């Protein structure tokens, strides 16, 4: 069943971005019902928002008691998002004044205990008005969540569309990792040949990013370390090289993490780095030696931490993947493992499959990396 988001549009010039926001919410699988104030309609047309949402816009309340049907005790809406939220609208909601369709929706939603998100957008002096700030804090004490604006050019600009959509997803996600500290190592990690050249791999870092995002959606306290992290919403520390990654991961885990996810593609070999830049006019032989596995080091130093590891195989049948994965899980003392056959998936392939196993569960997973990440988190 799809979640129904009520999108309140009020009279900030940022309302011109509501069309894009509505479309992105729908792309993420939400239904959207747009509700507009009179000033909101001055800035963006009802027709355009009807096209964006696929539903008739609510621009006034009628005998159909739209606010009750959406946010009453048996209301069908899952969440109220007001984006943009003006200083006027924020202060009215804080004072319990409902003289527009948007503020009336907020009154009923707050009264019914439904999630309410506000994305402020206004000139910075308005945002910094002591009473506006006081009203924002007052609403937060009532459980209303704020999506912080971008403060630049003398304005408190509407947060990015991606940020707003992520916060909607987060508000409606399950809280299975609430309060838990989690470290994720991710990306195409490198090994230095000299001060110019490196050995690396084709990892995109996408799975690590999607895992970290899903963990954060479920209220986890997530730190991601590595490179190729494709999200602005994550607490990220860069580490490009294997030794650097290990040092930063161990340091972060020592601060009391409960889980360690390691989808990072870490070089399996190490070599003695040549200082400077090697001469390229003669043949060079590289002496590659097996590198100690980061998950093994973590297991020895932190025996209590739940490790979720990822194993890349090549040219294996399903039966072989299952066998090797279960053996690796047991041998390394892992909480869970996800294994995949790289030969079976082109690098640019949108969808792939992975085999997940733990002491109690095993299952083949399939889909995009975002879909697989959600399945892994659910199983973990």
MARDREN-601033 format. One record per residue (C-alpha): x, y, z; residue number from 1; residue in three letters. Coordinates in steps of 0.2 Angstrom, whole numbers. Layout:
N
R      X      Y      Z  pos  code
R      X      Y      Z  NUM   ALA
...
//
This chain:
380
R      X      Y      Z  pos  code
R      0      0      0    1   UNK
R      7     17     -5    2   UNK
R      9     31      8    3   UNK
R     -1     46      4    4   UNK
R      8     63      6    5   UNK
R     -1     79      8    6   UNK
R     10     93      1    7   UNK
R      5    110      7    8   UNK
R     11    124     -4    9   UNK
R     11    142      3   10   UNK
R     16    159     -2   11   UNK
R     35    159     -4   12   UNK
R     43    161    -21   13   UNK
R     51    144    -18   14   UNK
R     33    138    -22   15   UNK
R     39    137    -40   16   UNK
R     49    122    -35   17   UNK
R     34    113    -28   18   UNK
R     31    105    -45   19   UNK
R     48     97    -45   20   UNK
R     46     91    -27   21   UNK
R     29     83    -31   22   UNK
R     35     74    -46   23   UNK
R     50     67    -36   24   UNK
R     39     61    -22   25   UNK
R     29     52    -35   26   UNK
R     44     44    -43   27   UNK
R     49     38    -26   28   UNK
R     32     28    -25   29   UNK
R     22     40    -15   30   UNK
R      4     47    -19   31   UNK
R      3     65    -17   32   UNK
R    -12     76    -13   33   UNK
R     -8     95    -15   34   UNK
R    -16    108     -4   35   UNK
R    -13    126     -8   36   UNK
R    -15    143      1   37   UNK
R    -22    158     -8   38   UNK
R     -4    166     -9   39   UNK
R      3    149    -15   40   UNK
R     -9    149    -29   41   UNK
R     -3    166    -34   42   UNK
R     15    159    -37   43   UNK
R     11    142    -45   44   UNK
R     -5    137    -54   45   UNK
R    -17    124    -48   46   UNK
R    -17    116    -65   47   UNK
R      2    113    -65   48   UNK
R      1    105    -47   49   UNK
R    -14     94    -53   50   UNK
R     -3     88    -67   51   UNK
R     11     85    -56   52   UNK
R      1     75    -43   53   UNK
R    -12     67    -54   54   UNK
R    -25     73    -42   55   UNK
R    -37     88    -41   56   UNK
R    -29    101    -30   57   UNK
R    -37    106    -13   58   UNK
R    -38    125    -13   59   UNK
R    -52    128     -1   60   UNK
R    -61    117     11   61   UNK
R    -79    112      8   62   UNK
R    -93    102     15   63   UNK
R    -83     86     10   64   UNK
R    -72     90     26   65   UNK
R    -56     86     16   66   UNK
R    -45     90     31   67   UNK
R    -54     77     42   68   UNK
R    -54     64     28   69   UNK
R    -36     66     26   70   UNK
R    -30     68     44   71   UNK
R    -44     63     56   72   UNK
R    -43     48     67   73   UNK
R    -46     37     52   74   UNK
R    -38     49     39   75   UNK
R    -30     41     24   76   UNK
R    -15     53     23   77   UNK
R      2     47     31   78   UNK
R     11     63     32   79   UNK
R      9     82     30   80   UNK
R     23     91     21   81   UNK
R     23    110     20   82   UNK
R     36    115      7   83   UNK
R     38    129      6   84   UNK
R     33    135     24   85   UNK
R     33    154     26   86   UNK
R     35    163     42   87   UNK
R     17    168     42   88   UNK
R     11    149     40   89   UNK
R     24    143     53   90   UNK
R     18    156     66   91   UNK
R     -1    153     62   92   UNK
R      2    134     65   93   UNK
R     11    137     81   94   UNK
R     -3    148     88   95   UNK
R    -16    135     82   96   UNK
R    -23    147     69   97   UNK
R    -31    138     54   98   UNK
R    -37    151     41   99   UNK
R    -31    143     25  100   UNK
R    -33    125     19  101   UNK
R    -14    122     23  102   UNK
R    -15    128     41  103   UNK
R    -31    118     44  104   UNK
R    -23    103     38  105   UNK
R     -9    106     50  106   UNK
R    -20    109     65  107   UNK
R    -29     92     62  108   UNK
R    -13     82     58  109   UNK
R     -5     88     74  110   UNK
R    -20     85     84  111   UNK
R    -21     67     77  112   UNK
R     -3     64     80  113   UNK
R      1     62     61  114   UNK
R     19     66     56  115   UNK
R     21     84     50  116   UNK
R     36     91     41  117   UNK
R     40    109     38  118   UNK
R     52    115     25  119   UNK
R     55    134     29  120   UNK
R     59    146     15  121   UNK
R     60    165     17  122   UNK
R     72    180     18  123   UNK
R     85    177     31  124   UNK
R     79    192     42  125   UNK
R     62    184     43  126   UNK
R     69    167     47  127   UNK
R     80    175     61  128   UNK
R     65    185     69  129   UNK
R     65    180     87  130   UNK
R     47    176     87  131   UNK
R     48    165     71  132   UNK
R     63    155     79  133   UNK
R     52    154     95  134   UNK
R     38    147     85  135   UNK
R     49    134     76  136   UNK
R     55    128     93  137   UNK
R     38    127    100  138   UNK
R     32    117     85  139   UNK
R     47    105     87  140   UNK
R     42    102    105  141   UNK
R     25     96     98  142   UNK
R     33     84     87  143   UNK
R     34     94     71  144   UNK
R     50     91     61  145   UNK
R     60    105     53  146   UNK
R     69    102     37  147   UNK
R     83    115     38  148   UNK
R     84    128     25  149   UNK
R    100    133     15  150   UNK
R    106    149     22  151   UNK
R    115    159      8  152   UNK
R    114    175     -1  153   UNK
R    104    183     13  154   UNK
R     90    170     11  155   UNK
R     84    155     20  156   UNK
R     82    145      4  157   UNK
R     71    129      3  158   UNK
R     81    114      6  159   UNK
R     86    103     -9  160   UNK
R     72     92    -17  161   UNK
R     83     77    -13  162   UNK
R     84     82      5  163   UNK
R     66     85      7  164   UNK
R     61     68     -1  165   UNK
R     74     59     10  166   UNK
R     66     67     26  167   UNK
R     49     61     21  168   UNK
R     56     43     18  169   UNK
R     64     44     35  170   UNK
R     49     50     44  171   UNK
R     39     35     37  172   UNK
R     52     22     39  173   UNK
R     53      9     52  174   UNK
R     64     13     67  175   UNK
R     74     -4     68  176   UNK
R     91      5     70  177   UNK
R     85     19     81  178   UNK
R     99     25     92  179   UNK
R    112     12     86  180   UNK
R    129     17     80  181   UNK
R    134     10     63  182   UNK
R    150     12     53  183   UNK
R    150      8     34  184   UNK
R    165      6     24  185   UNK
R    162      9      5  186   UNK
R    170     13    -12  187   UNK
R    184      9    -23  188   UNK
R    198      8    -11  189   UNK
R    216     10    -18  190   UNK
R    234      3    -15  191   UNK
R    248     15    -20  192   UNK
R    261      9    -32  193   UNK
R    271     26    -31  194   UNK
R    266     44    -27  195   UNK
R    257     45    -43  196   UNK
R    250     28    -48  197   UNK
R    238     16    -39  198   UNK
R    230     -1    -40  199   UNK
R    211      0    -38  200   UNK
R    195     -8    -45  201   UNK
R    178     -4    -54  202   UNK
R    167     -2    -38  203   UNK
R    155     12    -40  204   UNK
R    152     14    -21  205   UNK
R    133     14    -24  206   UNK
R    128     -1    -13  207   UNK
R    138      7      1  208   UNK
R    129     23     -1  209   UNK
R    112     15     -2  210   UNK
R    115      4     13  211   UNK
R    120     20     23  212   UNK
R    105     29     17  213   UNK
R     93     15     22  214   UNK
R    101     14     39  215   UNK
R     99     32     42  216   UNK
R     81     32     36  217   UNK
R     78     19     50  218   UNK
R     85     31     62  219   UNK
R    103     24     64  220   UNK
R    118     35     69  221   UNK
R    128     31     53  222   UNK
R    146     36     48  223   UNK
R    152     31     31  224   UNK
R    170     30     27  225   UNK
R    178     28     10  226   UNK
R    175     36     -7  227   UNK
R    163     38    -21  228   UNK
R    149     42     -8  229   UNK
R    134     49    -18  230   UNK
R    124     58     -5  231   UNK
R    125     74      3  232   UNK
R    114     68     18  233   UNK
R    127     56     26  234   UNK
R    141     59     39  235   UNK
R    155     55     27  236   UNK
R    174     54     30  237   UNK
R    185     52     15  238   UNK
R    198     38     14  239   UNK
R    205     33     -3  240   UNK
R    219     21      2  241   UNK
R    218      4     11  242   UNK
R    229      8     26  243   UNK
R    220     25     28  244   UNK
R    203     16     27  245   UNK
R    208      4     40  246   UNK
R    215     17     52  247   UNK
R    199     28     51  248   UNK
R    187     13     52  249   UNK
R    196      6     68  250   UNK
R    196     23     76  251   UNK
R    177     25     73  252   UNK
R    173      8     79  253   UNK
R    182     11     95  254   UNK
R    170     25     99  255   UNK
R    157     12    102  256   UNK
R    149      6     86  257   UNK
R    137     -9     87  258   UNK
R    137    -13     68  259   UNK
R    150    -13     54  260   UNK
R    145    -15     36  261   UNK
R    159    -17     24  262   UNK
R    154    -17      6  263   UNK
R    170     -7      2  264   UNK
R    180    -15    -12  265   UNK
R    197    -16     -3  266   UNK
R    213    -22    -13  267   UNK
R    216    -40     -9  268   UNK
R    235    -36    -11  269   UNK
R    248    -24     -4  270   UNK
R    264    -19    -11  271   UNK
R    280     -9     -6  272   UNK
R    277      9    -12  273   UNK
R    290     17    -23  274   UNK
R    294     35    -17  275   UNK
R    291     48    -30  276   UNK
R    286     43    -48  277   UNK
R    293     27    -56  278   UNK
R    302     29    -73  279   UNK
R    291     22    -86  280   UNK
R    304     18    -99  281   UNK
R    308      1    -92  282   UNK
R    299    -14    -87  283   UNK
R    293    -14    -69  284   UNK
R    288    -30    -59  285   UNK
R    276    -27    -44  286   UNK
R    277    -39    -30  287   UNK
R    259    -41    -23  288   UNK
R    257    -49     -6  289   UNK
R    240    -54      1  290   UNK
R    233    -41     12  291   UNK
R    225    -44     29  292   UNK
R    206    -43     28  293   UNK
R    199    -28     37  294   UNK
R    184    -38     43  295   UNK
R    197    -50     51  296   UNK
R    206    -36     60  297   UNK
R    189    -29     66  298   UNK
R    183    -46     73  299   UNK
R    200    -48     83  300   UNK
R    199    -30     90  301   UNK
R    181    -29     93  302   UNK
R    173    -46     96  303   UNK
R    156    -39    101  304   UNK
R    153    -29     85  305   UNK
R    140    -36     72  306   UNK
R    150    -37     56  307   UNK
R    140    -37     39  308   UNK
R    152    -42     25  309   UNK
R    151    -43      6  310   UNK
R    160    -55     -4  311   UNK
R    163    -54    -23  312   UNK
R    165    -71    -32  313   UNK
R    168    -75    -50  314   UNK
R    161    -88    -62  315   UNK
R    152    -97    -48  316   UNK
R    135   -107    -49  317   UNK
R    121   -103    -37  318   UNK
R    125   -119    -27  319   UNK
R    144   -114    -26  320   UNK
R    140    -96    -20  321   UNK
R    128   -103     -7  322   UNK
R    141   -115     -1  323   UNK
R    156   -103     -1  324   UNK
R    146    -89      7  325   UNK
R    140   -100     22  326   UNK
R    158   -106     25  327   UNK
R    165    -89     24  328   UNK
R    151    -83     36  329   UNK
R    156    -96     49  330   UNK
R    174    -95     47  331   UNK
R    175    -76     49  332   UNK
R    163    -75     64  333   UNK
R    151    -63     54  334   UNK
R    134    -57     59  335   UNK
R    128    -58     40  336   UNK
R    136    -59     23  337   UNK
R    130    -55      5  338   UNK
R    139    -63     -9  339   UNK
R    138    -59    -28  340   UNK
R    146    -66    -44  341   UNK
R    154    -52    -53  342   UNK
R    155    -61    -69  343   UNK
R    136    -63    -70  344   UNK
R    133    -44    -69  345   UNK
R    140    -31    -81  346   UNK
R    146    -16    -72  347   UNK
R    133     -5    -79  348   UNK
R    119    -17    -76  349   UNK
R    104     -8    -67  350   UNK
R     99    -24    -58  351   UNK
R    108    -39    -50  352   UNK
R    106    -53    -38  353   UNK
R    115    -57    -21  354   UNK
R    114    -71     -9  355   UNK
R    111    -66      9  356   UNK
R    115    -77     23  357   UNK
R    116    -76     42  358   UNK
R    116    -89     56  359   UNK
R     97    -89     55  360   UNK
R     92    -84     38  361   UNK
R     97    -86     20  362   UNK
R     89    -79      4  363   UNK
R     93    -74    -14  364   UNK
R     90    -55    -16  365   UNK
R     87    -46    -33  366   UNK
R     84    -29    -40  367   UNK
R     93    -12    -41  368   UNK
R    106     -8    -28  369   UNK
R     94      3    -18  370   UNK
R     81    -11    -18  371   UNK
R     95    -24    -13  372   UNK
R    101    -12      1  373   UNK
R     83    -11      8  374   UNK
R     82    -30      8  375   UNK
R     98    -33     17  376   UNK
R     94    -20     30  377   UNK
R     77    -29     33  378   UNK
R     85    -46     35  379   UNK
R     99    -39     46  380   UNK
//
